[in-house]
Amino acid sequence: MESRPDTQTEGKRVIITVLGHDRIGILAAVTSILAEARINILDVSQTILQEFYTMAMVADISQSAISLKELREKLESKGEELELKINVQHEDIFRFMHRI
């Protein structure tokens, strides 16, 4: 059964993915940017595959102080600094790309 999104946050969420070599402080770096922008983390999954760090996060942007474009730029910049690939996409785009 497919889970349904919370109607209060539906359409106001982003999917954030992070991929790169594992190192100390990755989660802290990403979450500090989100906290500064008043973005609430709804769910997060992270794992280490061999020496590679992978994370997927769902976040609520309804109270955000910045635009999605600004968030993307900040996270991509932090990714470059930490030699990671950080991607941000609105949940609508994610759902459209992964529909059957």
C-alpha positions in Angstrom: 0.0 0.0 0.0 1.3 3.4 -0.9 1.7 5.8 2.0 -0.1 9.1 1.6 1.7 12.4 2.4 0.5 14.5 5.4 -2.1 16.9 3.8 -0.5 19.8 5.8 2.9 19.4 4.1 1.8 17.9 0.8 3.3 20.1 -2.0 5.6 21.8 0.4 8.4 19.2 0.6 11.7 18.6 -1.0 13.8 15.5 -1.5 17.5 16.0 -0.6 20.1 13.4 -1.6 23.8 13.4 -0.7 26.5 11.1 -2.1 30.2 11.1 -1.6 33.1 9.7 0.4 32.4 9.4 4.1 33.8 12.0 6.4 33.0 13.6 9.7 30.4 16.4 9.7 28.3 15.7 6.6 25.0 15.4 8.4 25.8 18.5 10.5 26.8 20.5 7.5 23.5 19.8 5.6 21.2 20.1 8.7 22.8 23.4 9.7 21.9 25.0 6.3 18.4 23.6 6.7 18.0 25.0 10.3 19.2 28.4 9.2 16.6 28.5 6.5 13.8 27.3 8.8 13.4 24.0 7.0 12.0 21.1 9.0 13.4 17.6 8.4 10.6 15.1 8.2 12.6 11.9 7.5 16.2 11.0 6.9 18.0 7.8 5.9 21.7 7.5 5.7 24.1 4.6 5.2 27.7 3.9 4.4 28.2 1.6 1.4 31.8 0.6 1.5 33.5 4.0 1.9 30.6 5.9 0.3 28.2 8.0 2.3 24.6 8.1 1.0 21.7 10.1 2.5 18.1 10.7 1.5 16.1 13.3 3.3 12.5 14.6 3.1 12.1 18.2 4.4 9.2 20.6 4.8 9.9 24.0 3.2 6.6 25.6 4.1 8.2 27.9 6.8 11.4 28.5 4.8 13.1 31.8 4.8 14.7 31.2 1.4 13.6 30.1 -2.1 14.1 26.6 -3.4 16.7 28.1 -5.8 18.7 29.6 -3.0 18.5 26.4 -1.0 19.8 24.4 -4.0 22.7 26.9 -4.4 23.7 26.8 -0.7 23.6 23.0 -0.6 25.4 22.6 -3.9 28.1 25.0 -2.7 28.5 23.1 0.6 28.7 19.9 -1.5 31.5 21.3 -3.6 33.3 22.3 -0.4 33.0 18.8 1.1 33.5 17.0 -2.2 30.0 15.7 -2.2 27.1 15.6 -4.7 24.1 17.2 -3.0 20.8 17.3 -5.0 17.6 19.1 -4.0 14.3 18.6 -5.9 10.7 19.5 -5.1 8.6 16.4 -4.2 6.3 17.0 -7.3 9.3 16.6 -9.6 10.5 13.6 -7.7 7.1 11.9 -7.9 6.7 12.7 -11.6 10.1 11.2 -12.4 9.4 8.0 -10.4 5.9 7.2 -11.3 4.9 3.9 -12.9 
